[in-house]
Amino acid sequence: MRHGHAGTHLTTQELKRADAAAGEAAALDAADPLAGFAREFHHPHDSDGRKLLYFGGHSLGLQPKGAAAMIDQELSDWRRLGVLGHHEATRPWIPYHERAAPALADLAGALQGEVVAMNSLTVNLHLMMVSFFRPDATRNRVLIESSAFPSDRYAVVSQLEFHGLNANQNLIELQPRPGERTLRTEDMIERIEQEGARLALVLLPGVQYLTGQSLDMQALIAAARRAGASVGVDLAHAIGNTILRLHDWNPDFAVWCSYKYLNAGPGAVGGCFVHERHAKNFQLPRFAGWWGHNKAERFLYDPSFDPIDGAQGWQISNPPILSTAPLLASLEIFQRAGMPALRRKSIALTGFMQRLIEERLSAAVEIITPKDPEQRGCQLSLRIARPAAAAKRCLVQLIAEGVVGDWREPDVLRLAPIPLYNSFADVHAAVDTLARALRP
Ligand SMILES: Cc1ncc(COP(=O)(O)O)c(C=O)c1O
C-alpha cells in the first residue's frame, strides 16, 4: 500500500514518531484557514486512480478547476463571434491581458503600469536586455549566479555575443564559497562593488531554481544600482511564492513565467516588470511591435511607433487569449487567498517538511536550501547522501510510490509544498515515503 506504513521495516520507535507526526499534521490541517483552497485544484492521480502526492509546483503548478471554464468561454466566444470577439467577447480580447495586471501588480509588489502579461520568460528577458543591457567600452560585464538556469545563461551569453563581447571576458558567475552550496549576500555585494564601473548588468534570481535560496533582493539591487549597473530579476521561482516588493526594491526590470507557482498551465503567458522610472523613457532602444503602440491609435496603422507608457510599451504582439485565460482563473484564487496568508502557511508547511526530514532522515539527506524561512520560498532542495546511482534508485521508488518531485543533476531532489493545494498530511506522507525509499 502506498502512503502508509505497510510493507516497510520501520522500528517501533520510528513508527511511534511517524504516528505522532501524522497526528500533528492532522491538527495543523484542521487549523489551516487556507485548507479549502486545495479543492479548487485538480490533483493528479496514478493509473489506479490514487491521488499523487504532488510536490512539483515549482516546475508546473496544478490546474485550477476554474481554468477549463475560462478557456471554454473564449472558445465559445470565438465560435459565436469570430473576429467580433476582439470587442464583443464576454471579456473582449483586445485588452484581455490587462485583466491580469491588478493581481500581477499585487504579487510583484508593483504599480499596475509596471507589469504586463506577455510572451514567455526567456523572450521577455531578451526584450529587457535589448533595453537595459547597453554595454560600452568600459562598462561591459554581466554578473549572474553560477548554476543560473541554463536558459538565462544562454540568453545572457547570446546578448554578449550580439554586442561583440564574450562569456570568457564579460560574464561573471558568482560561486558560493568552497564547501558551501548557497550564496552569501555579503560576498555578492563585495563582488558587485569590486566590479563597480565595469558592470553593465546584474541579473539576479528571485529564488534560485536549484537550491531554493531566496536572496536579499533589496540589498543586492541597491548595491548594483550604487555601482551604476542595470539590474534585472528572474522571478520564475519567486512570483506567487515569496513576498515581492519590486517597486520599492527598484530594479530596472523583472521577468517571470506563470506555469510554476502561478498555476497558469504549461507554456502559459509569462510576465514582465519595468520600473516606473522608465515608464516614459522613450529614448531606450526597444524591439517594437504594434501591441506596444499607443492604444488609441493602434488601429490607425500610423507607420511610426508611439509606445504606450510603462511596461505595456514593451509588448510586441496581440495577447495569446487561450494561454492567458487559465492565468486569469488562477490569479482570481490568489486574490482571494492573499499572498500574506499564503506565505504564512508556506513558511509553516515547508518548516514542517524540514523538521520531519531532520528528525527522521538527517543521516541520509542534506537539506541544501537555507534553513532560515526568510532565505527561501516553498521549495526544499535535498541532497541524498548516497552514490549517484543509489540516490537515483531512491527517486525512482519515490515516483513509483506516488510522490511527484524532480531531480536536478548532479545530485538534487527538489520538493515544493505549495500552500494553495498541499496539506500538512501530504508533507507527512511524502516524508514517510522518502524514509521508506531511503531504507537500505
Ligand atoms: C529560473 C528559470 N529561468 C528561465 C526559465 C525558462 O522559462 P521559459 O521557457 O518560459 O522561457 C525557467 C523555466 O523553468 C526557469 O526556471
Ligand as a Chemical Component Dictionary entry (heavy atoms), coordinates in Angstrom:
data_LIG
# 
_chem_comp.id                   LIG 
_chem_comp.type                 NON-POLYMER 
_chem_comp.pdbx_formal_charge   0 
_chem_comp.three_letter_code    LIG 
# 
loop_
_chem_comp_atom.comp_id 
_chem_comp_atom.atom_id 
_chem_comp_atom.alt_atom_id 
_chem_comp_atom.type_symbol 
_chem_comp_atom.charge 
_chem_comp_atom.model_Cartn_x 
_chem_comp_atom.model_Cartn_y 
_chem_comp_atom.model_Cartn_z 
_chem_comp_atom.pdbx_ordinal 
LIG C1 C1 C 0 14.807 30.205 -13.417 1  
LIG C2 C2 C 0 14.233 29.985 -14.793 2  
LIG N1 N1 N 0 14.533 30.839 -15.769 3  
LIG C3 C3 C 0 14.052 30.667 -17.020 4  
LIG C4 C4 C 0 13.230 29.598 -17.340 5  
LIG C5 C5 C 0 12.771 29.438 -18.754 6  
LIG O1 O1 O 0 11.458 29.758 -18.937 7  
LIG P1 P1 P 0 10.736 29.871 -20.376 8  
LIG O2 O2 O 0 10.806 28.537 -21.021 9  
LIG O3 O3 O 0 9.343  30.246 -20.008 10 
LIG O4 O4 O 0 11.457 30.917 -21.137 11 
LIG C6 C6 C 0 12.877 28.694 -16.332 12 
LIG C7 C7 C 0 11.996 27.549 -16.628 13 
LIG O5 O5 O 0 11.794 26.646 -15.864 14 
LIG C8 C8 C 0 13.404 28.889 -15.030 15 
LIG O6 O6 O 0 13.138 28.019 -14.030 16 
# 
loop_
_chem_comp_bond.comp_id 
_chem_comp_bond.atom_id_1 
_chem_comp_bond.atom_id_2 
_chem_comp_bond.value_order 
_chem_comp_bond.pdbx_ordinal 
LIG C1 C2 SING 1  
LIG C2 N1 SING 2  
LIG C2 C8 DOUB 3  
LIG N1 C3 DOUB 4  
LIG C3 C4 SING 5  
LIG C4 C5 SING 6  
LIG C4 C6 DOUB 7  
LIG C5 O1 SING 8  
LIG O1 P1 SING 9  
LIG P1 O2 DOUB 10 
LIG P1 O3 SING 11 
LIG P1 O4 SING 12 
LIG C6 C7 SING 13 
LIG C6 C8 SING 14 
LIG C7 O5 DOUB 15 
LIG C8 O6 SING 16 
# 
